Amino acid sequence: MKVYADLPELLGQNGEHAVPIKVWLYPLVKLNSSAAKLHRNIASELIRAVESVIEALNITDMKCDDLLEDTVAKTFSTFHDRVQDFQKFCSEYKQDFMKKLGSLLPEIRGGQSDISAMNELIEAHEKSPFNTKGLEQWITKKEKESMQVKALLKQLHELGAEVTDDVDKYLLDLDVEIVVAFAFTCLQYTDLLLGNQEIYLKNPSENTVGHVPQDKSWTSNELMCMKNNLKVFKELITSNKSQNTKFIVQNLPQTSNDDCSCILMYECSEAVRFVPPSKPKCPNLESVTDSSITVELSPPCAATLERKLLYKMKQETNWNEQPVNQDMVTLMDLKEGTDYEIKCGALGKLDYLVESDAITVKTKSLRDLVSTKGESTRKVTVDMGITKDNSQGHHDQRLQAVGPGTVERTTEKAKESDNVRHKRDQQQQSKSEQLQEEEQTLVEKMKKRVKKKQSEMKMEEEQVTELKRYFKMYKEIISAKDAEIARINEKLKNGDEVIQHKDTLLKDVYELLSEKETQLKKKETDLTENAQTMQMMSAALEKNETELEQAQTELNKTTKYLKDTEQHIEEKNTQLENMDKLLSEKETQLKNTDKELETSNNKLETLGQELQDKKRQLQEMMIVLEQQKTELIEKNKLLEEKERLERETQLMERDKQLQEEDKLLTENPQTLEHEGAQIKQGEGEDEDDALT
């Protein structure tokens, strides 16, 4: 068959090696009767069983690839190695199974072995640890684990915890004092199926492993434990904002007593399991007055380092704290007649606080206290009256019962009883006076407290007015800030347009990727169709032995086509990898553009500040220039006045000179003409000077 397939290629591309020779296939049986001949068909049920085995192995290989590309496998090396070992064992078993099948098929068709060998091969597969049911159970369990751990990792990543297995780099860091780790202890357990598969591949003939017990998936209690640990870990991160504390996520081997996850705290390079304090009971109310409440607390648990009593008014939001040193605690300086909410808090390691349910207690008012005091005094007076009446009645009875011989004795006893009564009356009167004094003191206290409350109300009104004024000021400041923010938003719009352009480019790339995926899906459909044609070809081989040669040639062609398609798929995969690289480059470009935008925004802010400073400087320069202008104008006015005065003085002197010269001319008429010419010349020069 190989020679028959290679002959057309030996002729050359243009037929330069062609020779007019006919070549055809000829049955070997006609040449030699002892040659192998096909005379047995295989049942379609066996063919379907073999196809289902191969298909199950192919599906497991594809699902293992998906699991290896998931975030859990990329994050935790143990999960990745376990899936990779499972995939490797399945591929080795598939190669062994295909070799056995390839040697069995021609022997069965040639009559050298019985069809029962095929049944034995399938039965051995079902008894092996690579049976279809076991593979499906293992894959579904791993997919479920990956999904659950991925959900937890997403929440931990959002909280800011770093996933790492190298704890030493934080323990040796001088800036880190405490390391808190959320540890997964459910990913490094012993896998029974992988161990049985490895043993089976080493000695497949000696091992006839039956049903392998699968490891059970996580129970609801284990999942609730993981959820509670995640809640505690989140509260630790939110409550502890110190930069000296580092929160990480790591993977640790599971012991017999561990749950699926736990929280570890590294103290002196040793991991200690963090146990939060248990929720305390509600505080028990012991006594209530107008300004105090006494409460009894339950004893603390072993994980509690400190207890706190939290209380507040019912309408308030902020809780007040009071440290607790004993079980009986009294809250002092409370307002009368107000509702208070009280609860207990247990503080553990890392300042982790667990609070109890709150109880509401109302303090007593002074009116209630006065009413209770009045009732007590009334009871005392009533008791006094009853004792007097009883004593008189008894005295009368005694007098009636006493005879004449015993009158003196009874009188003495009566005197003694009267003295006792008198003493009791004095004591009761003193008690009533004390009660009246206490009532007066309570009334005075009431008046003082009313005055205090009035003064407090006045102070609160003044504070409200001040708050209103501050509120107006804040409104004005906020309006100015809003205007600045609007300007900044206008500047940022240009950056948003650039980002939108980048987004359009990314969308185009994603569309190309989707087109490539559709092409791959088409290729997969073609492969399925080719598989169907293979089935049709096998059926045709069973029906017609004479058409076996043509079917084999078609099979070779289809195998070549499959190889070509595989090469084409590999090329497409390389193209997809290149596209992924381009996408990563685009993402880096986007990140760079974001950084450039941030730097440009910072530059714009600095430029705005510089412009404001320059505007201030220009305003100051303008003020200085205006002052200089006013000074120059005043100086010009002074200069003009000086020039005018000098001209007037010069004119006065000229007039005097002219008068003197007129006198001289009248005396000497001969020199008149000569001096007149000189005067004209002098006047012309004066006019030139005036023009200048």
WOWO-V807147 format. One record per backbone hydrogen bond with DSSP energy under -0.5 kcal/mol. CO is the residue of the C=O (numbers start at 1). NH is the residue of the N-H. E is the energy in kcal/mol with one decimal. If there is no record, write none. Layout:
co:CO nh:NH e:E
co:CO nh:NH e:E
//
This chain:
co:1 nh:5 e:-1.9
co:2 nh:6 e:-2.2
co:3 nh:7 e:-1.6
co:6 nh:10 e:-1.3
co:7 nh:10 e:-0.6
co:7 nh:11 e:-0.8
co:8 nh:11 e:-0.5
co:9 nh:12 e:-1.1
co:11 nh:17 e:-2.1
co:15 nh:18 e:-1.2
co:19 nh:21 e:-2.2
co:27 nh:30 e:-0.6
co:27 nh:31 e:-0.7
co:28 nh:32 e:-3.2
co:32 nh:35 e:-1.4
co:37 nh:39 e:-0.6
co:43 nh:47 e:-1.7
co:44 nh:48 e:-2.4
co:45 nh:49 e:-2.2
co:46 nh:50 e:-2.4
co:47 nh:51 e:-2.4
co:48 nh:52 e:-2.5
co:49 nh:53 e:-1.8
co:50 nh:54 e:-2.3
co:51 nh:55 e:-2.7
co:52 nh:56 e:-2.4
co:53 nh:57 e:-2.0
co:54 nh:58 e:-2.2
co:55 nh:59 e:-2.6
co:56 nh:60 e:-2.2
co:57 nh:61 e:-1.8
co:58 nh:62 e:-2.1
co:59 nh:63 e:-2.6
co:60 nh:64 e:-2.2
co:61 nh:65 e:-1.8
co:62 nh:66 e:-1.9
co:63 nh:67 e:-2.3
co:64 nh:68 e:-2.3
co:65 nh:69 e:-1.4
co:67 nh:70 e:-0.9
co:67 nh:73 e:-0.5
co:70 nh:74 e:-1.7
co:71 nh:75 e:-1.7
co:72 nh:76 e:-2.9
co:75 nh:77 e:-0.6
co:76 nh:80 e:-1.6
co:77 nh:81 e:-2.9
co:78 nh:82 e:-2.1
co:79 nh:83 e:-2.1
co:80 nh:84 e:-2.4
co:81 nh:85 e:-2.5
co:82 nh:86 e:-2.1
co:83 nh:87 e:-2.3
co:84 nh:88 e:-2.3
co:85 nh:89 e:-2.7
co:86 nh:90 e:-2.1
co:87 nh:91 e:-2.1
co:88 nh:92 e:-2.2
co:89 nh:93 e:-2.3
co:90 nh:94 e:-2.2
co:91 nh:95 e:-2.3
co:92 nh:96 e:-2.2
co:93 nh:97 e:-2.7
co:94 nh:98 e:-2.7
co:95 nh:99 e:-2.1
co:96 nh:100 e:-2.2
co:97 nh:101 e:-2.5
co:98 nh:102 e:-2.7
co:99 nh:103 e:-1.8
co:100 nh:104 e:-1.8
co:101 nh:105 e:-2.3
co:102 nh:106 e:-0.7
co:103 nh:107 e:-0.8
co:104 nh:108 e:-2.7
co:105 nh:109 e:-2.6
co:106 nh:110 e:-2.2
co:107 nh:111 e:-0.6
co:107 nh:112 e:-1.9
co:107 nh:113 e:-1.4
co:108 nh:111 e:-0.7
co:109 nh:39 e:-1.8
co:109 nh:40 e:-0.7
co:114 nh:117 e:-1.2
co:115 nh:118 e:-1.1
co:115 nh:119 e:-1.4
co:116 nh:120 e:-2.5
co:117 nh:121 e:-1.9
co:118 nh:122 e:-2.1
co:119 nh:123 e:-2.6
co:120 nh:124 e:-2.4
co:121 nh:125 e:-1.8
co:122 nh:126 e:-2.1
co:123 nh:127 e:-1.7
co:124 nh:128 e:-1.0
co:125 nh:128 e:-0.5
co:128 nh:131 e:-1.1
co:131 nh:135 e:-2.1
co:132 nh:136 e:-2.4
co:133 nh:137 e:-2.4
co:134 nh:138 e:-2.3
co:135 nh:139 e:-2.5
co:136 nh:140 e:-2.6
co:137 nh:141 e:-2.1
co:138 nh:142 e:-2.2
co:139 nh:143 e:-2.6
co:140 nh:144 e:-2.2
co:141 nh:145 e:-2.4
co:142 nh:146 e:-2.7
co:143 nh:147 e:-2.2
co:144 nh:148 e:-2.3
co:145 nh:149 e:-2.8
co:146 nh:150 e:-2.2
co:147 nh:151 e:-1.8
co:148 nh:152 e:-1.8
co:149 nh:153 e:-2.7
co:150 nh:154 e:-2.1
co:151 nh:155 e:-1.6
co:152 nh:156 e:-2.4
co:153 nh:157 e:-2.6
co:154 nh:158 e:-2.0
co:155 nh:159 e:-1.5
co:156 nh:160 e:-0.7
co:156 nh:161 e:-2.1
co:157 nh:160 e:-0.7
co:162 nh:164 e:-0.6
co:162 nh:249 e:-2.5
co:165 nh:167 e:-1.1
co:167 nh:170 e:-1.0
co:167 nh:171 e:-1.9
co:168 nh:172 e:-2.2
co:173 nh:176 e:-0.8
co:175 nh:177 e:-0.6
co:178 nh:246 e:-2.7
co:179 nh:266 e:-2.6
co:180 nh:248 e:-2.5
co:181 nh:183 e:-0.8
co:181 nh:264 e:-2.8
co:182 nh:250 e:-1.7
co:183 nh:185 e:-0.7
co:183 nh:262 e:-1.9
co:184 nh:252 e:-2.5
co:188 nh:254 e:-0.5
co:190 nh:192 e:-0.7
co:191 nh:195 e:-1.5
co:192 nh:196 e:-2.3
co:193 nh:197 e:-2.4
co:194 nh:198 e:-2.2
co:195 nh:199 e:-2.0
co:196 nh:200 e:-2.4
co:197 nh:201 e:-2.2
co:198 nh:202 e:-1.4
co:199 nh:203 e:-1.8
co:203 nh:207 e:-1.2
co:206 nh:208 e:-0.6
co:211 nh:213 e:-0.5
co:219 nh:223 e:-2.1
co:220 nh:224 e:-2.3
co:221 nh:225 e:-2.0
co:222 nh:226 e:-2.1
co:223 nh:227 e:-2.2
co:224 nh:228 e:-2.6
co:225 nh:229 e:-2.4
co:226 nh:230 e:-2.2
co:227 nh:231 e:-2.2
co:228 nh:232 e:-2.4
co:229 nh:233 e:-2.6
co:230 nh:234 e:-2.4
co:231 nh:235 e:-2.2
co:232 nh:236 e:-2.1
co:233 nh:237 e:-2.0
co:234 nh:238 e:-2.5
co:235 nh:239 e:-2.3
co:236 nh:240 e:-2.1
co:239 nh:241 e:-0.8
co:242 nh:245 e:-1.1
co:244 nh:177 e:-3.0
co:244 nh:178 e:-1.8
co:246 nh:180 e:-2.8
co:247 nh:162 e:-1.6
co:248 nh:182 e:-2.3
co:249 nh:164 e:-2.7
co:250 nh:184 e:-2.5
co:260 nh:185 e:-2.2
co:260 nh:186 e:-0.7
co:262 nh:183 e:-2.7
co:262 nh:264 e:-0.5
co:263 nh:274 e:-3.1
co:264 nh:181 e:-2.9
co:265 nh:267 e:-0.7
co:265 nh:272 e:-2.3
co:266 nh:179 e:-0.7
co:266 nh:268 e:-0.5
co:267 nh:270 e:-1.1
co:270 nh:267 e:-2.7
co:272 nh:265 e:-3.0
co:273 nh:275 e:-0.6
co:274 nh:276 e:-0.5
co:284 nh:296 e:-3.1
co:287 nh:294 e:-2.8
co:289 nh:364 e:-1.4
co:291 nh:334 e:-2.1
co:292 nh:289 e:-2.8
co:293 nh:331 e:-3.0
co:294 nh:286 e:-2.7
co:294 nh:287 e:-1.3
co:295 nh:329 e:-2.9
co:296 nh:284 e:-2.8
co:301 nh:304 e:-1.0
co:303 nh:305 e:-0.5
co:306 nh:347 e:-3.3
co:307 nh:324 e:-1.6
co:308 nh:310 e:-0.6
co:308 nh:345 e:-3.0
co:309 nh:322 e:-1.3
co:310 nh:343 e:-2.5
co:311 nh:320 e:-3.0
co:312 nh:341 e:-2.9
co:313 nh:316 e:-0.8
co:320 nh:311 e:-2.1
co:322 nh:309 e:-2.4
co:327 nh:297 e:-2.5
co:327 nh:329 e:-0.6
co:329 nh:295 e:-3.1
co:330 nh:332 e:-0.6
co:331 nh:293 e:-1.6
co:335 nh:338 e:-0.8
co:338 nh:363 e:-2.2
co:339 nh:314 e:-1.9
co:340 nh:361 e:-3.0
co:341 nh:312 e:-1.5
co:342 nh:359 e:-2.8
co:343 nh:310 e:-2.7
co:344 nh:356 e:-2.7
co:345 nh:308 e:-2.5
co:345 nh:347 e:-0.6
co:346 nh:348 e:-0.5
co:346 nh:354 e:-2.3
co:347 nh:305 e:-2.8
co:347 nh:306 e:-1.8
co:348 nh:351 e:-0.9
co:349 nh:352 e:-1.3
co:351 nh:353 e:-0.6
co:352 nh:348 e:-3.0
co:354 nh:346 e:-3.1
co:359 nh:342 e:-2.9
co:361 nh:340 e:-3.4
co:364 nh:337 e:-0.6
co:365 nh:369 e:-1.5
co:366 nh:370 e:-2.5
co:367 nh:371 e:-2.6
co:368 nh:372 e:-2.2
co:369 nh:373 e:-2.1
co:370 nh:374 e:-2.6
co:371 nh:375 e:-2.2
co:372 nh:376 e:-1.7
co:373 nh:377 e:-2.2
co:374 nh:378 e:-2.5
co:375 nh:379 e:-2.2
co:376 nh:380 e:-1.9
co:377 nh:381 e:-2.5
co:378 nh:382 e:-2.7
co:379 nh:383 e:-2.3
co:380 nh:384 e:-2.1
co:381 nh:385 e:-2.5
co:382 nh:386 e:-2.2
co:383 nh:387 e:-2.2
co:384 nh:388 e:-2.1
co:385 nh:389 e:-2.3
co:386 nh:390 e:-2.4
co:387 nh:391 e:-2.4
co:388 nh:392 e:-2.5
co:389 nh:393 e:-2.4
co:390 nh:394 e:-2.5
co:391 nh:395 e:-2.1
co:392 nh:396 e:-2.4
co:393 nh:397 e:-2.4
co:394 nh:398 e:-2.4
co:395 nh:399 e:-2.6
co:396 nh:400 e:-2.5
co:397 nh:401 e:-2.2
co:398 nh:402 e:-2.1
co:403 nh:406 e:-0.7
co:404 nh:407 e:-0.9
co:406 nh:410 e:-1.7
co:407 nh:411 e:-2.2
co:408 nh:412 e:-1.9
co:409 nh:413 e:-2.3
co:410 nh:414 e:-2.5
co:411 nh:415 e:-2.5
co:412 nh:416 e:-2.2
co:413 nh:417 e:-2.5
co:414 nh:418 e:-2.6
co:415 nh:419 e:-2.3
co:416 nh:420 e:-2.2
co:417 nh:421 e:-2.5
co:418 nh:422 e:-2.8
co:419 nh:423 e:-2.4
co:420 nh:424 e:-2.4
co:421 nh:425 e:-2.9
co:422 nh:426 e:-2.4
co:423 nh:427 e:-2.4
co:424 nh:428 e:-2.7
co:425 nh:429 e:-2.5
co:426 nh:430 e:-2.5
co:427 nh:431 e:-2.3
co:428 nh:432 e:-2.4
co:429 nh:433 e:-2.6
co:430 nh:434 e:-2.5
co:431 nh:435 e:-2.4
co:432 nh:436 e:-2.3
co:433 nh:437 e:-2.5
co:434 nh:438 e:-2.5
co:435 nh:439 e:-2.3
co:436 nh:440 e:-2.3
co:437 nh:441 e:-2.6
co:438 nh:442 e:-2.5
co:439 nh:443 e:-2.3
co:440 nh:444 e:-2.5
co:441 nh:445 e:-2.5
co:442 nh:446 e:-2.4
co:443 nh:447 e:-2.3
co:444 nh:448 e:-2.6
co:445 nh:449 e:-2.7
co:446 nh:450 e:-2.4
co:447 nh:451 e:-2.3
co:448 nh:452 e:-2.5
co:449 nh:453 e:-2.7
co:450 nh:454 e:-2.4
co:451 nh:455 e:-2.5
co:452 nh:456 e:-2.6
co:453 nh:457 e:-2.6
co:454 nh:458 e:-2.2
co:455 nh:459 e:-2.4
co:456 nh:460 e:-2.6
co:457 nh:461 e:-2.4
co:458 nh:462 e:-2.4
co:459 nh:463 e:-2.5
co:460 nh:464 e:-2.4
co:461 nh:465 e:-2.3
co:462 nh:466 e:-2.4
co:463 nh:467 e:-2.7
co:464 nh:468 e:-2.4
co:465 nh:469 e:-2.3
co:466 nh:470 e:-2.8
co:467 nh:471 e:-2.5
co:468 nh:472 e:-2.2
co:469 nh:473 e:-2.2
co:470 nh:474 e:-2.8
co:471 nh:475 e:-2.2
co:472 nh:476 e:-2.3
co:473 nh:477 e:-2.4
co:474 nh:478 e:-2.9
co:475 nh:479 e:-2.6
co:476 nh:480 e:-2.1
co:477 nh:481 e:-2.5
co:478 nh:482 e:-2.7
co:479 nh:483 e:-1.9
co:480 nh:484 e:-2.1
co:481 nh:485 e:-2.7
co:482 nh:486 e:-2.4
co:483 nh:487 e:-2.0
co:484 nh:488 e:-2.4
co:485 nh:489 e:-2.7
co:486 nh:490 e:-2.1
co:487 nh:491 e:-1.8
co:488 nh:492 e:-2.1
co:489 nh:493 e:-1.5
co:490 nh:494 e:-0.7
co:491 nh:495 e:-0.7
co:492 nh:496 e:-2.1
co:493 nh:497 e:-2.1
co:494 nh:498 e:-1.6
co:495 nh:499 e:-2.1
co:496 nh:500 e:-2.5
co:497 nh:501 e:-2.1
co:498 nh:502 e:-2.0
co:499 nh:503 e:-2.4
co:500 nh:504 e:-2.3
co:501 nh:505 e:-1.9
co:502 nh:506 e:-2.3
co:503 nh:507 e:-2.5
co:504 nh:508 e:-2.3
co:505 nh:509 e:-2.0
co:506 nh:510 e:-2.6
co:507 nh:511 e:-2.5
co:508 nh:512 e:-2.2
co:509 nh:513 e:-2.2
co:510 nh:514 e:-2.5
co:511 nh:515 e:-2.4
co:512 nh:516 e:-2.4
co:513 nh:517 e:-2.4
co:514 nh:518 e:-2.5
co:515 nh:519 e:-2.3
co:516 nh:520 e:-2.3
co:517 nh:521 e:-2.5
co:518 nh:522 e:-2.4
co:519 nh:523 e:-2.3
co:520 nh:524 e:-2.4
co:521 nh:525 e:-2.5
co:522 nh:526 e:-2.5
co:523 nh:527 e:-2.4
co:524 nh:528 e:-2.5
co:525 nh:529 e:-2.7
co:526 nh:530 e:-2.6
co:527 nh:531 e:-2.4
co:528 nh:532 e:-2.3
co:529 nh:533 e:-2.4
co:530 nh:534 e:-2.1
co:531 nh:535 e:-2.1
co:532 nh:536 e:-2.5
co:533 nh:537 e:-2.6
co:534 nh:538 e:-2.4
co:535 nh:539 e:-2.3
co:536 nh:540 e:-2.4
co:537 nh:541 e:-2.2
co:538 nh:542 e:-1.9
co:539 nh:543 e:-2.0
co:540 nh:544 e:-2.7
co:543 nh:545 e:-0.6
co:545 nh:548 e:-1.4
co:546 nh:549 e:-0.5
co:547 nh:551 e:-1.9
co:548 nh:552 e:-2.4
co:549 nh:553 e:-2.1
co:550 nh:554 e:-2.4
co:551 nh:555 e:-2.4
co:552 nh:556 e:-2.5
co:553 nh:557 e:-2.4
co:554 nh:558 e:-2.8
co:555 nh:559 e:-2.7
co:556 nh:560 e:-2.5
co:557 nh:561 e:-2.8
co:558 nh:562 e:-2.9
co:559 nh:563 e:-2.7
co:560 nh:564 e:-3.1
co:561 nh:565 e:-3.0
co:562 nh:566 e:-2.9
co:563 nh:567 e:-2.9
co:564 nh:568 e:-2.9
co:565 nh:569 e:-3.0
co:566 nh:570 e:-2.7
co:567 nh:571 e:-2.7
co:568 nh:572 e:-2.6
co:569 nh:573 e:-2.8
co:570 nh:574 e:-2.6
co:571 nh:575 e:-2.6
co:572 nh:576 e:-2.9
co:573 nh:577 e:-2.7
co:574 nh:578 e:-2.7
co:575 nh:579 e:-2.6
co:576 nh:580 e:-2.7
co:577 nh:581 e:-2.5
co:578 nh:582 e:-2.7
co:579 nh:583 e:-2.7
co:580 nh:584 e:-2.8
co:581 nh:585 e:-2.8
co:582 nh:586 e:-2.9
co:583 nh:587 e:-2.8
co:584 nh:588 e:-2.5
co:585 nh:589 e:-2.7
co:586 nh:590 e:-2.8
co:587 nh:591 e:-2.7
co:588 nh:592 e:-2.7
co:589 nh:593 e:-2.9
co:590 nh:594 e:-2.7
co:591 nh:595 e:-2.5
co:592 nh:596 e:-3.0
co:593 nh:597 e:-2.9
co:594 nh:598 e:-2.4
co:595 nh:599 e:-2.9
co:596 nh:600 e:-3.1
co:597 nh:601 e:-2.7
co:598 nh:602 e:-2.5
co:599 nh:603 e:-2.8
co:600 nh:604 e:-2.9
co:601 nh:605 e:-2.5
co:602 nh:606 e:-2.5
co:603 nh:607 e:-3.2
co:604 nh:608 e:-2.8
co:605 nh:609 e:-2.3
co:606 nh:610 e:-2.7
co:607 nh:611 e:-3.1
co:608 nh:612 e:-2.4
co:609 nh:613 e:-2.4
co:610 nh:614 e:-2.9
co:611 nh:615 e:-2.9
co:612 nh:616 e:-2.3
co:613 nh:617 e:-2.5
co:614 nh:618 e:-2.9
co:615 nh:619 e:-2.7
co:616 nh:620 e:-2.4
co:617 nh:621 e:-2.5
co:618 nh:622 e:-2.9
co:619 nh:623 e:-2.2
co:620 nh:624 e:-2.3
co:621 nh:625 e:-2.9
co:622 nh:626 e:-2.6
co:623 nh:627 e:-2.2
co:624 nh:628 e:-2.5
co:625 nh:629 e:-2.8
co:626 nh:630 e:-2.5
co:627 nh:631 e:-2.2
co:628 nh:632 e:-2.7
co:629 nh:633 e:-2.7
co:630 nh:634 e:-2.2
co:631 nh:635 e:-2.3
co:632 nh:636 e:-2.8
co:633 nh:637 e:-2.2
co:634 nh:638 e:-2.2
co:635 nh:639 e:-2.6
co:636 nh:640 e:-2.6
co:637 nh:641 e:-2.3
co:638 nh:642 e:-2.3
co:639 nh:643 e:-2.7
co:640 nh:644 e:-2.5
co:641 nh:645 e:-2.4
co:642 nh:646 e:-2.5
co:643 nh:647 e:-2.5
co:644 nh:648 e:-2.3
co:645 nh:649 e:-2.4
co:646 nh:650 e:-2.5
co:647 nh:651 e:-2.8
co:648 nh:652 e:-2.3
co:649 nh:653 e:-2.3
co:650 nh:654 e:-2.4
co:651 nh:655 e:-2.5
co:652 nh:656 e:-2.1
co:653 nh:657 e:-2.4
co:654 nh:658 e:-2.9
co:655 nh:659 e:-2.5
co:656 nh:660 e:-2.3
co:657 nh:661 e:-2.7
co:658 nh:662 e:-2.7
co:659 nh:663 e:-2.0
co:660 nh:664 e:-2.2
co:661 nh:665 e:-2.8
co:662 nh:666 e:-2.3
co:663 nh:667 e:-1.6
co:664 nh:668 e:-3.1
co:668 nh:671 e:-0.5
co:669 nh:672 e:-0.9
co:671 nh:675 e:-1.8
co:672 nh:676 e:-2.2
co:673 nh:677 e:-2.1
co:674 nh:678 e:-1.6
co:675 nh:679 e:-2.5
co:676 nh:680 e:-2.2
co:677 nh:681 e:-2.3
co:678 nh:682 e:-2.4
co:679 nh:683 e:-2.6
co:680 nh:684 e:-2.5
co:681 nh:685 e:-2.1
co:682 nh:686 e:-2.3
co:683 nh:687 e:-2.4
co:684 nh:688 e:-2.1
co:685 nh:689 e:-2.5
co:686 nh:690 e:-2.6
co:687 nh:691 e:-2.5
co:688 nh:692 e:-2.4
//
